[in-house]
Amino acid sequence: MFRRIVVGFDGSESSRKALLEALELARAFQGEVHAVAVVRPPEFAELEGEVEGALNQAQAALSEAFSWARAAAHKHGVALHLHRRVGHPAEVLMRYAEEQGADLMVLGRRGLTPVQRWMLGSVSERVLRYAPCPVMVVQ
């Protein structure tokens, strides 16, 4: 049923919980997991160096998170594919899921205050509205 699962993964506690749920589902359905880390460049970056600097900083943080993810996948005996992308997280995740023919997307939920949610929205909320496949949001 869920053979190709896409997970939004940034190394945060909520994304680690989402990855663990995805690994459990993939093990149950003999599937695979694609963990996608999306780096959002600075909004008003004017110089190429600013974007490159933000990406390098994110790369360092993701290295540890990806090591953790590999160990978790190995423990579960599930094939894990790790990907880094640049752009708006919701858009990139949905595009990736569509390109891969994902059966399920799994995301962590971040706790935004009502004001933050109104001003910024959330990745999980946007994905829930427009995803090309079923979406599971892990608390």
N, C-alpha and C positions, 0 to 999 in steps of 0.2 A: 504494500500500500504506500508507505513512505520510503522510497528507495533512494531518492536524491533530495537531501535536506540542506537548505542554505541557512546559515546562522550569521547574524550580525555580531561581530566579535571585536571588541576593542580592549579586552583585558580587564575591564571593570568587573566588580563582583557580580553584577546582574548579567553581564554577557558570559561570564564563566558558568553561572547557573544555567543559562540558556544552552550553552554548548554541552553541558553534562546531560541535559534533557534530550538534546538532539542525538547525542551518542547512544543513550539508552534506546531511543526509538530506532536508530539505525541498526543497532545490534538485534533488536526484536524483529525487524523487517529485512534483515540482511542487506542493508543499504549503505550509503556513503554520506559523509558530511562535508560540506564546503563552507568553511569559516571565512567570512569576508570582513576584513578590517578596512574601514573607509576613513581616510584622512581628509579632513576638511581644511582647505587652504584658508589663510586669513582673508576676510571679506574684502578688505580694501588694499590688498597687496598690489603695489604698483610696480615693483621691481621683481624680476625673475628670482633674484637672490632671496627675497623675502619668502617666496613660496618654497624655494629649495630649502631654506633654513627650517621652515615649519615641517617640511617632509622629513628632513634628517632627524629632527627632534622626535617626531612621532615614530620613526623607524627604530630608534633606540628603545623607546618604551615598548614597542610591539615585539621586539626580539625576545624579551623575557616572557611576555604573554604567549607568544607562539611556542616557546619551549614548554610551557605549562600545558598548552593545548595538545601538543604532540604526545606528551607523557599520558595525559588523560585518554586520548584516543588509543594509544598502545594498551593501556590498562583495560579498556573496553573491547579491544580486538576489532576496532572499526577503522576503515579507510578514511583518512582525513586529508583534505586538500585545503591548504592555507593560501589566501589571496590578499594582496594589498591593492587598494584602488584609491583614487583621488576624486573628490567631488562632494556633492551633497549626499549624506548617508542614505536617506530614504530613496532617493532617485537611483543611486548606484546599486543599492541592494535589490530594488525591484527589477532594474534592467538586467542585473546578473541572474536573478532567479528566472526571468523569462528566457534569457539566452541559454541557460542550462536545462530548461525544462524541469524546474524544481517541482517536487510533489508537495513540499512543505517549506515554510520559512519559520524559523524560531528566533525570537528576539527577547532580550531582557527588557524589563520595565524600569525606567528611572522615575524616581519620585519628584515630579515638578510641582511647585506650588500652583494654585489656580492662576495667579498673575503670570508666572513664567509660562504656563501652558498656553494661556491666551496670547501672550506676546510671541512666543517661540514655536509653539506646537511641540510635538514630540515625534521622534522617528517612528516609534511603534504606532502611533496614531495615524500618521501619514501612510505607512505601509499597510495597516489594516484597511484603510479606505481604497487603496489602489493596487494592491498586490495581485499578481497574475495566478496565485495559487493560495491554498489555505495558509493561515498564519496562526502561530501559537505564541502568545506572550507569556513569559515566565516571570512570576512575581519574585 
